[in-house]
Amino acid sequence: MPNNISIKNRQISSKYPPYVIAEVSANHNGSIDRALEIIKAASDAGVDAVKIQTYTPDTMTIDATTSDFMIEDGLWKGRTLYDLYAEAHTPFEWTGRIFEYAESLGLTLFSSPFDETAVDLLASLGAPAYKVASFELVDLPLIAYIAKQKKPMLMSTGMASLQEVGDAIETAKQNGCDEIALFHCISSYPTPIDQANINAIDLLKREFDVEVGLSDHTIGNFASIVATGVGATLIEKHFTLSRDDGGVDSAFSLEPDEMQSLVRDTRAAFTALGDGKFSRQPAEESNKIFRRSLYFVEDLAEGETISSEHVRRIRPGFGMSPKYYDQVIGMKLSKAVKRGDRVTRDVLAET
């Protein structure tokens, strides 16, 4: 069994529907009011938690224009790292108000810190958990620092090798964190659906004996629903008010009605999994009568010998089971029967 993990008394395990997290990321588009609107919309959609990101451009990188610091492909091609993070970051001075607002809604909120100053800020605000982004999974000193807060840690595994994932988990454990979950993640924005590799969730569970979810960057909800079907216990999706509003993450973010569908559909998928036992379900009971059974198809007198022309295996299912057909053929009747009577033991003479 994976290690126990809960965030603000919400247990995360295969016994419960997936823990759905709405990622605000850069979708605030530089406005705290918009950030608060997104949080309210996520709450209305029924998510379990909202996540933000805590960094500044200077804690992420340096302001440089050499080729090392230029983005060459993807949505952000042609921009410098510093320029991207300057636009995308959530200012530290917003963080307290954001936490207070989420608390007023009764909504769990936590963040991905990207350096020690961010961890300190989040700790001062009572963050109930910490997320480690895929790109920071190899920053073992940061992971060690987060782990010392002794709060649940959720770690994304995009681009990582199993060795790197193992190193991150071991570092967290050695520094005091005993509640760890992983996100299977493909760090491509958006992720092509044919590269989602959902079956890796089971591999991560077996390899590391922790709860495993999906940080989903595909378009739409299909991958998240499939992931629920293979045992993902957490689902994270980027969230915005409207993709038409633009922003660095908007293209692969869900809108409110889509997030509501994600919550509903992953819970439905979880419910559909059932307990795994092979047993007749209550909804089937009323249809049991329409199974096949043995019926007489001719009028017969007491004492007659039953032949194959006298009995058929037909619907409904009130007679003896078809498995007794060969035994019934050749037996004598203990009393007369009519066409349409059930074959039952009490009409069969003892041999």
N, C-alpha and C positions, 0 to 999 in steps of 0.2 A: 504494500500500500504506500502511495506517495506521502510525503510529510504533510502534516496539517498546516493549513494556511487560511487565515481569515483577515478581513479588512473591516474594521469597525463592526465587529460581531457578525459579519456576513461570511459564512463559511464558503470556501471555494473547493469543490470536489465533485466527483462524478455523481454524488447523491443529489446535486442541485443543478438547476439550469445554468448555462454559461453566465459568467460574470461579465456583463457588457459594459465596455468603457468607451465613451465618446472622447476622442482626441481633438482638442481645440487647435493645437499647434499654432500656425500663423494665420488662421482664418479670422482673427480679430481685425486684420487689415489696419493695424495701428490705432485702433479705437477701443478704449476700455469699455465704453458703453456697448459696443458691438460684442465684446468678449462676454459681458454679462448677459446680453440677449442670447448668445449661443448657449451659455450655461442654462438659462431658463428653458430654452427650447429642448435641450438635452434632457432636463428634468421632466418636462412634459412628455417626452418620447418614452420615458420609462426606463432609462438606462440605470445601471447600478452605480456608476461613477463617471466623473469627468476628469480628464487629465490635461494639464497644461505643460509647457516646457519652460524651464528656468535657466536662462543664460543671457549674456550680452554678447555683442559681436567681439568684444575684447577678451571675453573668457573662452570664446570658441576658437579664435584664430588671430591673425595679425592683418593689418591693413596693407596689403601688398598686391601688386599687379603682375608679378612674374608668373610664368607659366604654371608653376606648382600650385598657385592659388587661384587659377582660373578654372571654371567649370566648362568641360568640353562637350558634354552630351546631355541629353534629356531635357526636361522641362526648363531647366535653369541655365541652359547652354549660353556661354558668352559672358556670364556674370562672375565677379570675384566672390570668393567665399565671404569676405567681410561685408560686401554690399548685400549679399543675400541675407546674412544673419542680422544685419542692421535693419532690414525691412521686416524680417520674420519674428524677431525676438519679442517676448513678453516682458516689458520693463519691470525691473525688480520692485519699483514703487507701486505697481498695480497689485502685487501679489497678496498683500494683506486684505485689501478690499475684495479681491476675488474669493479668497478663502471665506471671508465673512458672509459674502453673498451666497455661496454654495451652502454654508451652514444654515443660513436663514431658510433655505429651500428644503433642508433635510437631506441634502445630496452630498455624497462622499466626493471629495476632490483631493487629488494628489498630483505629483509632478515628476517630470524627468529632470534631475539636476545634471548639469554638465561640468561643474567644477565644485571645489570645496566651499566656495562662498555661497553658491546656490544651495548646497546641502545645509549650511548654517542658517540661511534665511528660512528654508522650509522647516527645519527643526524648530526654529523659534515660533513658528506658526502652528506647530502641532501636527504636521503632516502625518497621516495615518499609514502611509506606505510610500515607497519610492520605486520609480521605473528607471531602468538602465536601457538607454537606446542602443540599437544594434551597433552603431558606429563607436560607441563607448564601451562595448563589451570587452575590448582588449585593454582598457585603461584600468588595470588591476589596482593601482593606488587609489583611484576614485572609488572603485567598488569596495575596497577595504574601508574607506572613510564612510561611505553610505552604510555599510554593514554595522558599523559601530553605533549607529542610531538604534539598532535592535528593533527595527520595524520590518514588516514584510517587504521583500524585494521582488520585483517582477523584471525579468531580463529578456530582451529580444535577442534573437540569434541570427539575424540577417548577416550574410557573408561569412559566418563563423565556421570553423572546423569543429569537430567534436572535441578535439583537444582544447581548443580555446573556450568552448562552453564549459568543459570540465574545470579548467583553470579558474574561470569566473565563479563557478559554484563553490569550488574549494576555498577560494579567497574569501568569499562571503561567509562561509561557515567558520573559517578560522578567525574571523573578526567579529563573531558574535551574532550573526544572523542565522536563525534556524527556521525561518518561514520564507521559502524561495519557490517561485514559479517561473516557468519559461514561456516565451512566446515563440512558436515557429514563425518565421518572418522571411519574406523575400524583399530585400532592400532595392526595389525598383519601383519607380513612381510614374505611372501606375505599374502594377505587376501584370504581365500577360497571364491570362487564366491558365494557359497550357504549361506555365512554369510555377504554378502555385504549390505543387508538390505536397498536397495535404497529408499524404500518407507518412510524411516525416514526423508528424505529431506522435504517432505510435512509437516510432523509433526513439524519439527523445524521452518519452515516458519510460520506456524499458531501459534505456541507457542510464538515466539519471534519477529515476524514482522520485520525480517531482510532478506537480500538476503542470500541464502544458496547455497553452491556448494558441490562438492565432492572432497575430498583428497583421491585419488584412489590408493590403494596398491595391487589391484588384478593383475593377469597376463593378459596382453592384454588390449584392449580398450572397450570390450563389456559393462562393468559396466558404464564407462563414457558416452557411447552413450545412454544407457538406462536412466542414470541420467539426461541427457539433455532432454529426452522425458518426464520426470516428473517435469521439471522446474528448474534444477540446473543452476545457472547463473555463476558459476565458476567451473573450472576443474583443478586439480593439479595432475601431474604425475611425478615421478622420471625419470631422463633422463641421458643417458650415450652415449658415442660414439659407444661402443660395449660391450655387456655382456661378451664376451670372454676375455676381458681385466681384468676381475675380479674387486674386490673392495667390500666393506662391503654392498653396496646397489645395486650392479649390477643385482642381480637375479630378482628383481622386477622392474627394470627400462626399459623404452622404448629406442629403438635405433632410429636414425634419420628418417628412412623411416616410422617407426611406429608412431613417433611423428607427422610427416607430415600427416599421415592418421588420427590421432586423431583430429588434427585441422580441416581437411577436413570433417571428418565424423560427428563431433559434430556440425559443422556449417550446414551441410546438414540436420542433425536431427532437429536442431532449425528451419531451413527453412520449413521442413516438418510439423511442428506443426501448421503453419498458424495462422489465426486470431481467430479461434474458432467459426466463424459464419457458420451457415448451409446454404450455398448458392451454386449455380452452379458455378463451376470454369471455367475460360476462356478455358482451355484445353478440356472441355467437350462439348463446344458449337457445334462443327462440328459433334458430334455424336448424338445430339438431334434428328436428322432426322431418326435415326434407332430405336427409341422407337415405341411401337405399337400404332396403330390408327385404325379408322374404314374405311373399303373399301367395295365397292360393288364387289360381286363375280359372278354376273349374269347380263346379259343385261335386262334392265327393261324399260317399256314404261311409258310415262307421265301419272300420275293419279293412277299408281299401288300402292297397299299397301305393305309396306316393311315388310318382314318376316325374321325370324332368318336364313333361307336358303339363303337369298339375301345378308347378311352383315356378315363380319368376323372382328375380332380384330386381326390384323396382322401387321407386319413390312412392310414398313417404317412408319414414323410418321407425314405424311403431312395431314392426314385426321383429323376428330374430335377425341377428346380424348375418349378412351374406357369407361370412366365413363358415357358417354351419350348413351351407347349401348341400355339399357332398354328403354330409351325415344324414340330412333329412331325406334325401332321395333313397327310396327302398324301405323306409319305415312305414308302419301301419298306423292308421288313424284310430284314436280312442273314441272319437265321436264324429258325427257328420259335420262337414264344413261347406260354406258357400263361396262362390266366386267373390273375391275382394276381402275375404277374411284374412286376418294376420296369421302367419305361421308362428305359433307359440308352443311352448313345451307342454302345456296342459292338453293339447289336442294330439299329441304323439303318444302312441302306445309304448309301454315299457317293453324292451326286448329281452 
